[in-house]
């Protein structure tokens, strides 16, 4: 089997005010990637490949906290600049900016098959926006006593679950904007929420090192996974609803892993993905193509994105986004592209290539 490693030289860090934009157009830069192939006969081949890197108009003027895919062309992001931005990552254009939060935006959640979405903030507010509406929020939900750190929309779009560092989860009626359920667990500092597809269950990661499964019917804890050794920073559910991943914080390689769990009967740990050297902040299940094994991706504060064999835990590819600082969030754009938010270089557009081996290329930033 061929093993592929890639080291990418990144473009210089963007400086606010310049950002590679010339006369309103994107700036293209020729970049070189070095690929090392370890052949079965033990010979290592090194090849240099040139490619074009594009710097689009920036989505944000400060660190980006979160990014989510609205559809196959648009993403929605939020950051320290207190704004929510809808961006066309295929054309490199800001579609609309939404302003209303008084502090950093921490999370965004899309209402399925619609142009509406929610944002959460350190100002303790949750706001609902419509891409085709005004730049003002259509709803403002207030109920948490501390920063809101979790948002999840039900598969039928009728309910929204929010979580906070105040140890509480709130369940809202999307149509009326009313809070219909409230639950609190001591020391359960919520870090992320996601709804299980086609189910009444909500997955939640916590700073108390646990992963909880909530039943939205009454908002009760249905299951607690075995406690990990480190804070759980993020969680994600597979599209079929059978598996989930959680991520751990850490430093110097201690912790810094992602864990695959079974959501069906045993709900035991299936696999661990170890190789990052700092906190793993985000994880996603990648779209599966018929010729490929199931794979997952993780992003970390060590400025690296890794792709893993979902079943064996083997690291298939590592991409270093040098100069980007901590990587904060990821989203699947389509079957060929990933979106990756960062502290220092906005949002990266990563292209997934399916050749002899799975590759990632950093092709644009905005």
C-alpha positions as a Markdown table, in Angstrom:
| # | Residue | x | y | z |
|---|---|---|---|---|
| 1 | Unk | 0.0 | 0.0 | 0.0 |
| 2 | Unk | 1.3 | 3.4 | -0.9 |
| 3 | Unk | 1.7 | 5.9 | 2.0 |
| 4 | Unk | 1.5 | 9.6 | 1.2 |
| 5 | Unk | 2.8 | 12.5 | 3.2 |
| 6 | Unk | 2.5 | 16.1 | 2.2 |
| 7 | Unk | 4.2 | 19.2 | 3.5 |
| 8 | Unk | 2.7 | 22.5 | 2.2 |
| 9 | Unk | 4.3 | 25.9 | 2.3 |
| 10 | Unk | 1.6 | 28.4 | 3.2 |
| 11 | Unk | 1.2 | 31.9 | 1.9 |
| 12 | Unk | 2.3 | 34.8 | 4.2 |
| 13 | Unk | -0.2 | 35.7 | 6.9 |
| 14 | Unk | -2.9 | 38.1 | 5.8 |
| 15 | Unk | -2.7 | 41.6 | 7.1 |
| 16 | Unk | -6.1 | 43.3 | 7.7 |
| 17 | Unk | -6.6 | 45.9 | 5.0 |
| 18 | Unk | -4.6 | 44.1 | 2.3 |
| 19 | Unk | -5.7 | 40.5 | 2.4 |
| 20 | Unk | -4.5 | 39.7 | -1.1 |
| 21 | Unk | -7.4 | 41.7 | -2.8 |
| 22 | Unk | -6.3 | 43.8 | -5.8 |
| 23 | Unk | -8.9 | 46.1 | -7.5 |
| 24 | Unk | -11.8 | 44.1 | -6.0 |
| 25 | Unk | -10.4 | 40.8 | -7.4 |
| 26 | Unk | -8.8 | 37.8 | -5.7 |
| 27 | Unk | -5.1 | 37.4 | -5.9 |
| 28 | Unk | -3.6 | 34.2 | -7.1 |
| 29 | Unk | -0.2 | 33.0 | -5.8 |
| 30 | Unk | 1.9 | 30.1 | -7.2 |
| 31 | Unk | 2.7 | 27.7 | -4.4 |
| 32 | Unk | 4.7 | 24.5 | -4.3 |
| 33 | Unk | 3.8 | 21.3 | -2.5 |
| 34 | Unk | 6.3 | 18.6 | -1.7 |
| 35 | Unk | 4.8 | 15.1 | -1.7 |
| 36 | Unk | 6.7 | 12.1 | -0.3 |
| 37 | Unk | 5.8 | 8.6 | -1.5 |
| 38 | Unk | 6.9 | 5.6 | 0.5 |
| 39 | Unk | 6.9 | 2.8 | -2.0 |
| 40 | Unk | 6.5 | -0.9 | -1.1 |
| 41 | Unk | 10.1 | -1.6 | -2.1 |
| 42 | Unk | 11.3 | 0.9 | 0.6 |
| 43 | Unk | 12.3 | 3.7 | -1.9 |
| 44 | Unk | 11.1 | 7.1 | -1.0 |
| 45 | Unk | 10.1 | 9.3 | -4.0 |
| 46 | Unk | 9.9 | 13.0 | -3.6 |
| 47 | Unk | 7.9 | 15.1 | -6.1 |
| 48 | Unk | 7.3 | 18.9 | -6.2 |
| 49 | Unk | 4.0 | 20.1 | -7.6 |
| 50 | Unk | 3.0 | 23.7 | -8.3 |
| 51 | Unk | -0.5 | 24.9 | -7.7 |
| 52 | Unk | -2.4 | 28.2 | -7.4 |
| 53 | Unk | -3.5 | 29.5 | -4.0 |
| 54 | Unk | -6.2 | 32.1 | -4.0 |
| 55 | Unk | -6.9 | 34.7 | -1.4 |
| 56 | Unk | -10.4 | 36.0 | -1.5 |
| 57 | Unk | -12.0 | 39.0 | 0.2 |
| 58 | Unk | -12.1 | 38.2 | 3.9 |
| 59 | Unk | -15.2 | 37.0 | 5.6 |
| 60 | Unk | -14.1 | 38.4 | 9.0 |
| 61 | Unk | -11.6 | 40.9 | 10.3 |
| 62 | Unk | -10.6 | 38.9 | 13.4 |
| 63 | Unk | -10.4 | 35.3 | 14.5 |
| 64 | Unk | -13.2 | 33.0 | 13.2 |
| 65 | Unk | -14.8 | 30.8 | 15.8 |
| 66 | Unk | -17.2 | 28.6 | 13.8 |
| 67 | Unk | -18.1 | 27.8 | 10.2 |
| 68 | Unk | -21.1 | 25.7 | 8.9 |
| 69 | Unk | -22.3 | 24.8 | 5.4 |
| 70 | Unk | -25.6 | 26.4 | 4.4 |
| 71 | Unk | -25.7 | 24.6 | 1.1 |
| 72 | Unk | -23.3 | 23.4 | -1.6 |
| 73 | Unk | -22.2 | 27.0 | -2.4 |
| 74 | Unk | -22.6 | 29.0 | 0.8 |
| 75 | Unk | -21.2 | 28.8 | 4.3 |
| 76 | Unk | -22.1 | 30.7 | 7.4 |
| 77 | Unk | -19.5 | 31.8 | 9.9 |
| 78 | Unk | -19.1 | 33.7 | 13.1 |
| 79 | Unk | -16.2 | 35.2 | 15.0 |
| 80 | Unk | -14.6 | 37.6 | 17.4 |
| 81 | Unk | -15.7 | 40.6 | 15.2 |
| 82 | Unk | -19.3 | 39.9 | 16.6 |
| 83 | Unk | -20.7 | 39.3 | 13.1 |
| 84 | Unk | -22.3 | 36.4 | 11.3 |
| 85 | Unk | -21.4 | 36.2 | 7.6 |
| 86 | Unk | -22.9 | 34.3 | 4.7 |
| 87 | Unk | -20.2 | 33.6 | 2.1 |
| 88 | Unk | -20.1 | 32.1 | -1.3 |
| 89 | Unk | -16.9 | 30.0 | -1.1 |
| 90 | Unk | -17.0 | 29.1 | -4.8 |
| 91 | Unk | -16.9 | 32.7 | -6.0 |
| 92 | Unk | -15.1 | 34.3 | -3.1 |
| 93 | Unk | -17.8 | 36.8 | -2.3 |
| 94 | Unk | -19.5 | 37.9 | 0.9 |
| 95 | Unk | -23.3 | 37.4 | 0.3 |
| 96 | Unk | -24.5 | 39.2 | 3.5 |
| 97 | Unk | -23.2 | 40.3 | 6.9 |
| 98 | Unk | -25.5 | 40.0 | 9.9 |
| 99 | Unk | -24.9 | 42.3 | 12.9 |
| 100 | Unk | -26.7 | 42.1 | 16.2 |
| 101 | Unk | -24.5 | 40.4 | 18.8 |
| 102 | Unk | -22.7 | 42.5 | 21.3 |
| 103 | Unk | -19.8 | 40.0 | 21.9 |
| 104 | Unk | -18.0 | 37.1 | 20.1 |
| 105 | Unk | -20.1 | 34.7 | 18.0 |
| 106 | Unk | -19.4 | 31.2 | 19.4 |
| 107 | Unk | -21.7 | 28.8 | 17.4 |
| 108 | Unk | -23.9 | 28.7 | 14.3 |
| 109 | Unk | -26.5 | 26.1 | 13.4 |
| 110 | Unk | -28.4 | 25.7 | 10.1 |
| 111 | Unk | -32.1 | 25.0 | 9.8 |
| 112 | Unk | -32.1 | 22.1 | 7.3 |
| 113 | Unk | -33.2 | 22.8 | 3.7 |
| 114 | Unk | -33.8 | 26.4 | 4.3 |
| 115 | Unk | -32.1 | 29.8 | 4.2 |
| 116 | Unk | -32.5 | 30.3 | 7.9 |
| 117 | Unk | -29.9 | 29.7 | 10.7 |
| 118 | Unk | -29.1 | 30.5 | 14.3 |
| 119 | Unk | -26.1 | 32.0 | 16.0 |
| 120 | Unk | -25.0 | 32.0 | 19.6 |
| 121 | Unk | -22.7 | 34.4 | 21.4 |
| 122 | Unk | -20.7 | 35.3 | 24.5 |
| 123 | Unk | -23.4 | 37.9 | 25.0 |
| 124 | Unk | -25.7 | 35.0 | 26.2 |
| 125 | Unk | -28.1 | 35.6 | 23.3 |
| 126 | Unk | -29.2 | 33.3 | 20.5 |
| 127 | Unk | -30.4 | 34.9 | 17.3 |
| 128 | Unk | -32.2 | 33.6 | 14.2 |
| 129 | Unk | -31.4 | 35.0 | 10.8 |
| 130 | Unk | -32.8 | 34.7 | 7.3 |
| 131 | Unk | -30.5 | 34.9 | 4.3 |
| 132 | Unk | -33.3 | 36.4 | 2.2 |
| 133 | Unk | -34.5 | 38.7 | 5.0 |
| 134 | Unk | -33.0 | 41.9 | 6.4 |
| 135 | Unk | -29.7 | 42.1 | 8.2 |
| 136 | Unk | -31.5 | 42.2 | 11.5 |
| 137 | Unk | -32.4 | 39.0 | 13.5 |
| 138 | Unk | -35.8 | 37.5 | 13.0 |
| 139 | Unk | -35.8 | 36.1 | 16.6 |
| 140 | Unk | -33.8 | 36.9 | 19.7 |
| 141 | Unk | -33.8 | 34.1 | 22.3 |
| 142 | Unk | -32.7 | 34.9 | 25.9 |
| 143 | Unk | -32.6 | 32.4 | 28.6 |
| 144 | Unk | -29.0 | 31.5 | 29.5 |
| 145 | Unk | -27.0 | 33.1 | 32.3 |
| 146 | Unk | -23.6 | 32.6 | 30.6 |
| 147 | Unk | -22.0 | 32.3 | 27.2 |
| 148 | Unk | -24.0 | 30.0 | 24.8 |
| 149 | Unk | -21.7 | 27.2 | 23.7 |
| 150 | Unk | -24.1 | 24.8 | 22.0 |
| 151 | Unk | -26.7 | 25.0 | 19.2 |
| 152 | Unk | -28.6 | 22.1 | 17.5 |
| 153 | Unk | -31.7 | 22.2 | 15.3 |
| 154 | Unk | -34.0 | 19.1 | 15.2 |
| 155 | Unk | -34.2 | 17.2 | 11.9 |
| 156 | Unk | -37.8 | 18.4 | 11.3 |
| 157 | Unk | -36.7 | 22.0 | 12.0 |
| 158 | Unk | -39.4 | 22.5 | 14.7 |
| 159 | Unk | -37.1 | 22.7 | 17.7 |
| 160 | Unk | -33.8 | 24.2 | 18.8 |
| 161 | Unk | -31.6 | 23.0 | 21.6 |
| 162 | Unk | -29.2 | 25.4 | 23.2 |
| 163 | Unk | -26.5 | 24.8 | 25.8 |
| 164 | Unk | -24.3 | 27.0 | 27.9 |
| 165 | Unk | -21.5 | 27.2 | 30.5 |
| 166 | Unk | -24.3 | 27.8 | 33.0 |
| 167 | Unk | -24.8 | 24.0 | 33.1 |
| 168 | Unk | -28.2 | 24.2 | 31.4 |
| 169 | Unk | -29.8 | 23.0 | 28.2 |
| 170 | Unk | -32.9 | 24.8 | 26.9 |
| 171 | Unk | -35.3 | 23.5 | 24.3 |
| 172 | Unk | -37.1 | 26.1 | 22.1 |
| 173 | Unk | -40.1 | 26.0 | 19.8 |
| 174 | Unk | -38.6 | 27.4 | 16.5 |
| 175 | Unk | -42.0 | 28.7 | 15.3 |
| 176 | Unk | -42.9 | 30.7 | 18.4 |
| 177 | Unk | -39.5 | 31.4 | 19.9 |
| 178 | Unk | -40.7 | 30.1 | 23.3 |
| 179 | Unk | -38.6 | 28.0 | 25.7 |
| 180 | Unk | -40.5 | 24.7 | 26.2 |
| 181 | Unk | -38.1 | 22.6 | 28.3 |
| 182 | Unk | -35.2 | 23.3 | 30.6 |
| 183 | Unk | -32.6 | 20.9 | 32.2 |
| 184 | Unk | -29.6 | 21.4 | 34.4 |
| 185 | Unk | -26.8 | 19.1 | 35.4 |
| 186 | Unk | -24.2 | 20.2 | 37.9 |
| 187 | Unk | -20.7 | 20.9 | 36.4 |
| 188 | Unk | -22.0 | 20.2 | 32.9 |
| 189 | Unk | -20.3 | 23.0 | 31.1 |
| 190 | Unk | -21.6 | 22.5 | 27.5 |
| 191 | Unk | -19.0 | 22.7 | 24.7 |
| 192 | Unk | -21.1 | 21.5 | 21.8 |
| 193 | Unk | -24.5 | 20.1 | 20.7 |
| 194 | Unk | -25.6 | 18.2 | 17.7 |
| 195 | Unk | -28.9 | 16.5 | 16.9 |
| 196 | Unk | -29.0 | 12.8 | 15.9 |
| 197 | Unk | -30.5 | 12.5 | 12.3 |
| 198 | Unk | -34.1 | 11.1 | 12.2 |
| 199 | Unk | -34.1 | 10.7 | 16.0 |
| 200 | Unk | -35.4 | 12.6 | 19.1 |
| 201 | Unk | -31.9 | 12.5 | 20.6 |
| 202 | Unk | -29.3 | 15.3 | 21.1 |
| 203 | Unk | -25.6 | 14.6 | 21.6 |
| 204 | Unk | -23.7 | 16.9 | 23.9 |
| 205 | Unk | -20.0 | 17.2 | 24.9 |
| 206 | Unk | -18.9 | 18.8 | 28.1 |
| 207 | Unk | -16.0 | 20.2 | 30.1 |
| 208 | Unk | -16.7 | 17.6 | 32.7 |
| 209 | Unk | -15.0 | 15.1 | 30.3 |
| 210 | Unk | -18.2 | 13.3 | 29.4 |
| 211 | Unk | -20.4 | 12.8 | 26.4 |
| 212 | Unk | -24.2 | 12.7 | 27.0 |
| 213 | Unk | -27.1 | 11.7 | 24.9 |
| 214 | Unk | -30.3 | 13.6 | 25.7 |
| 215 | Unk | -33.9 | 12.6 | 24.9 |
| 216 | Unk | -35.6 | 15.8 | 23.6 |
| 217 | Unk | -38.9 | 14.3 | 24.8 |
| 218 | Unk | -38.8 | 15.8 | 28.3 |
| 219 | Unk | -35.1 | 16.8 | 27.9 |
| 220 | Unk | -33.7 | 14.0 | 30.0 |
| 221 | Unk | -30.3 | 12.3 | 29.9 |
| 222 | Unk | -30.8 | 9.0 | 28.0 |
| 223 | Unk | -27.2 | 7.8 | 28.2 |
| 224 | Unk | -23.8 | 8.8 | 29.5 |
| 225 | Unk | -20.7 | 7.5 | 27.7 |
| 226 | Unk | -17.7 | 6.4 | 29.7 |
| 227 | Unk | -15.8 | 9.4 | 31.1 |
| 228 | Unk | -12.7 | 10.4 | 29.2 |
| 229 | Unk | -9.5 | 11.8 | 30.8 |
| 230 | Unk | -9.7 | 15.2 | 29.2 |
| 231 | Unk | -12.3 | 17.9 | 28.5 |
| 232 | Unk | -14.5 | 17.0 | 25.5 |
| 233 | Unk | -14.4 | 20.0 | 23.2 |
| 234 | Unk | -16.7 | 18.9 | 20.3 |
| 235 | Unk | -19.0 | 16.2 | 19.0 |
| 236 | Unk | -20.4 | 15.1 | 15.7 |
| 237 | Unk | -22.9 | 12.5 | 14.5 |
| 238 | Unk | -22.6 | 10.4 | 11.3 |
| 239 | Unk | -25.2 | 11.0 | 8.7 |
| 240 | Unk | -26.8 | 7.5 | 9.2 |
| 241 | Unk | -27.0 | 8.3 | 13.0 |
| 242 | Unk | -25.1 | 5.1 | 13.9 |
| 243 | Unk | -21.8 | 6.6 | 15.1 |
| 244 | Unk | -20.5 | 9.7 | 16.7 |
| 245 | Unk | -17.1 | 11.3 | 17.4 |
| 246 | Unk | -15.9 | 13.4 | 20.3 |
| 247 | Unk | -12.7 | 15.4 | 20.6 |
| 248 | Unk | -10.4 | 16.0 | 23.6 |
| 249 | Unk | -8.4 | 18.9 | 24.7 |
| 250 | Unk | -4.7 | 18.5 | 25.7 |
| 251 | Unk | -1.2 | 19.6 | 25.2 |
| 252 | Unk | 2.1 | 18.1 | 24.0 |
| 253 | Unk | 0.3 | 15.0 | 22.7 |
| 254 | Unk | -1.3 | 14.2 | 26.0 |
| 255 | Unk | -5.0 | 13.9 | 25.4 |
| 256 | Unk | -5.4 | 15.6 | 22.0 |
| 257 | Unk | -7.4 | 12.7 | 20.5 |
| 258 | Unk | -10.7 | 12.1 | 18.9 |
| 259 | Unk | -12.9 | 9.1 | 19.8 |
| 260 | Unk | -15.4 | 7.1 | 17.8 |
| 261 | Unk | -18.5 | 5.8 | 19.6 |
| 262 | Unk | -21.4 | 3.5 | 18.8 |
| 263 | Unk | -24.8 | 5.2 | 19.1 |
| 264 | Unk | -26.9 | 2.1 | 18.5 |
| 265 | Unk | -26.8 | -0.8 | 21.0 |
| 266 | Unk | -23.4 | -1.0 | 22.8 |
| 267 | Unk | -22.5 | 2.7 | 22.8 |
| 268 | Unk | -18.9 | 1.7 | 23.5 |
| 269 | Unk | -15.8 | 3.3 | 22.3 |
| 270 | Unk | -14.9 | 1.9 | 18.9 |
| 271 | Unk | -11.7 | 3.6 | 17.9 |
| 272 | Unk | -9.4 | 6.4 | 18.9 |
| 273 | Unk | -7.5 | 8.8 | 16.6 |
| 274 | Unk | -4.2 | 9.9 | 18.1 |
| 275 | Unk | -1.6 | 12.1 | 16.5 |
| 276 | Unk | -2.3 | 15.8 | 17.2 |
| 277 | Unk | -0.1 | 17.6 | 19.7 |
| 278 | Unk | -2.6 | 20.2 | 21.0 |
| 279 | Unk | -6.3 | 20.4 | 21.6 |
| 280 | Unk | -8.5 | 18.8 | 19.0 |
| 281 | Unk | -11.2 | 21.4 | 18.4 |
| 282 | Unk | -13.4 | 19.9 | 15.6 |
| 283 | Unk | -14.2 | 16.7 | 13.8 |
| 284 | Unk | -16.3 | 15.7 | 10.9 |
| 285 | Unk | -17.4 | 12.6 | 9.0 |
| 286 | Unk | -16.3 | 13.0 | 5.4 |
| 287 | Unk | -18.6 | 12.1 | 2.5 |
| 288 | Unk | -17.9 | 8.6 | 1.4 |
| 289 | Unk | -17.3 | 7.8 | -2.2 |
| 290 | Unk | -17.8 | 4.3 | -3.5 |
| 291 | Unk | -14.1 | 3.7 | -4.0 |
| 292 | Unk | -13.0 | 4.9 | -0.6 |
| 293 | Unk | -13.0 | 3.6 | 2.9 |
| 294 | Unk | -15.0 | 5.5 | 5.6 |
| 295 | Unk | -12.9 | 8.4 | 6.8 |
| 296 | Unk | -13.1 | 11.2 | 9.3 |
| 297 | Unk | -11.2 | 14.5 | 9.6 |
| 298 | Unk | -10.0 | 16.4 | 12.7 |
| 299 | Unk | -8.6 | 19.9 | 13.2 |
| 300 | Unk | -6.5 | 21.1 | 16.1 |
| 301 | Unk | -4.9 | 24.0 | 17.8 |
| 302 | Unk | -1.6 | 22.6 | 16.4 |
| 303 | Unk | -2.6 | 24.1 | 13.0 |
| 304 | Unk | -3.0 | 20.7 | 11.5 |
| 305 | Unk | -5.9 | 18.9 | 9.7 |
| 306 | Unk | -5.7 | 15.1 | 9.8 |
| 307 | Unk | -7.7 | 12.5 | 7.8 |
| 308 | Unk | -8.1 | 9.1 | 9.5 |
| 309 | Unk | -9.3 | 5.7 | 8.5 |
| 310 | Unk | -12.6 | 5.6 | 10.5 |
| 311 | Unk | -12.4 | 1.9 | 11.3 |
| 312 | Unk | -8.7 | 1.4 | 12.0 |
| 313 | Unk | -7.6 | 4.8 | 13.4 |
| 314 | Unk | -4.7 | 5.0 | 10.9 |
| 315 | Unk | -3.8 | 8.5 | 9.9 |
| 316 | Unk | -4.0 | 8.7 | 6.2 |
| 317 | Unk | -3.0 | 12.3 | 5.6 |
| 318 | Unk | -1.8 | 15.4 | 7.5 |
| 319 | Unk | -2.0 | 19.0 | 6.2 |
| 320 | Unk | -0.2 | 21.7 | 8.1 |
| 321 | Unk | -1.8 | 25.2 | 7.9 |
| 322 | Unk | 1.3 | 27.0 | 9.1 |
| 323 | Unk | 0.7 | 30.6 | 10.3 |
| 324 | Unk | -3.0 | 30.0 | 10.8 |
| 325 | Unk | -2.8 | 29.5 | 14.5 |
| 326 | Unk | -5.3 | 27.3 | 16.3 |
| 327 | Unk | -7.9 | 25.8 | 14.0 |
| 328 | Unk | -11.3 | 26.2 | 15.5 |
| 329 | Unk | -14.0 | 24.6 | 13.4 |
| 330 | Unk | -14.6 | 22.5 | 10.2 |
| 331 | Unk | -17.5 | 22.0 | 7.9 |
| 332 | Unk | -18.1 | 19.8 | 4.8 |
| 333 | Unk | -18.7 | 22.1 | 1.8 |
| 334 | Unk | -19.4 | 19.2 | -0.7 |
| 335 | Unk | -17.9 | 15.9 | -1.6 |
| 336 | Unk | -14.7 | 17.6 | -2.7 |
| 337 | Unk | -14.2 | 20.5 | -0.3 |
| 338 | Unk | -13.7 | 21.1 | 3.4 |
| 339 | Unk | -14.0 | 24.5 | 5.2 |
| 340 | Unk | -11.7 | 25.1 | 8.1 |
| 341 | Unk | -11.8 | 28.2 | 10.4 |
| 342 | Unk | -8.8 | 29.6 | 12.1 |
| 343 | Unk | -7.6 | 32.2 | 14.5 |
| 344 | Unk | -5.2 | 34.1 | 12.2 |
| 345 | Unk | -6.0 | 33.4 | 8.6 |
| 346 | Unk | -9.8 | 33.4 | 8.3 |
| 347 | Unk | -11.4 | 30.4 | 6.7 |
| 348 | Unk | -9.4 | 27.9 | 4.6 |
| 349 | Unk | -10.8 | 26.1 | 1.6 |
| 350 | Unk | -9.4 | 22.6 | 1.5 |
| 351 | Unk | -9.7 | 20.4 | -1.6 |
| 352 | Unk | -10.0 | 16.6 | -1.2 |
| 353 | Unk | -8.4 | 14.7 | -4.0 |
| 354 | Unk | -9.1 | 11.0 | -4.5 |
| 355 | Unk | -6.3 | 9.5 | -6.4 |
| 356 | Unk | -4.0 | 6.6 | -5.4 |
| 357 | Unk | -4.4 | 8.0 | -1.9 |
| 358 | Unk | -6.5 | 10.6 | -0.2 |
| 359 | Unk | -5.0 | 14.1 | -0.3 |
| 360 | Unk | -5.8 | 17.5 | 1.0 |
| 361 | Unk | -4.7 | 20.8 | -0.6 |
| 362 | Unk | -5.1 | 24.3 | 0.8 |
| 363 | Unk | -6.4 | 26.1 | -2.3 |
| 364 | Unk | -7.9 | 29.3 | -0.9 |
| 365 | Unk | -8.5 | 31.4 | 2.1 |
| 366 | Unk | -11.1 | 34.0 | 3.0 |
